[in-house]
Amino acid sequence: MRGSTSCQLAAAGVKIGVGTDGGGQTGDQFVGWTMHAELENMVAAGMTPAEVLVAATRNSAKILGLDDLGLVAPGKSADFLVLDANPLDDITNTRRISQVFLRGHAVDRGRLRAGWATGVSSN
């Protein structure tokens, strides 16, 4: 599988980023979920989970010129996920989200869920 176009481009020094034009299904009830499938497709194409995670974080931020994103480091935005399992062992573990941090602060996922269920904004 290491012969896929993405792998050949990466081997030639092309910076690979991750993105998807699929925001979700009918009604957008699955917004963001397609990114997990994109990560899995990249591994299936022959990239390692580590290469895919770098493409999805550091490389994508760099390609988009978002200097405050892409790494967990001093001076960066500190947007990150805490997972229940290691995605380096199995890229599908990106679906096992324990916590979400936005700008260094934990997101109250229960509050968001409650707002979505009732249609009330959680802002």
Order of alpha helices (4+ residues) and beta strands (2+ residues): alpha-alpha-alpha-alpha-beta-beta-beta-alpha
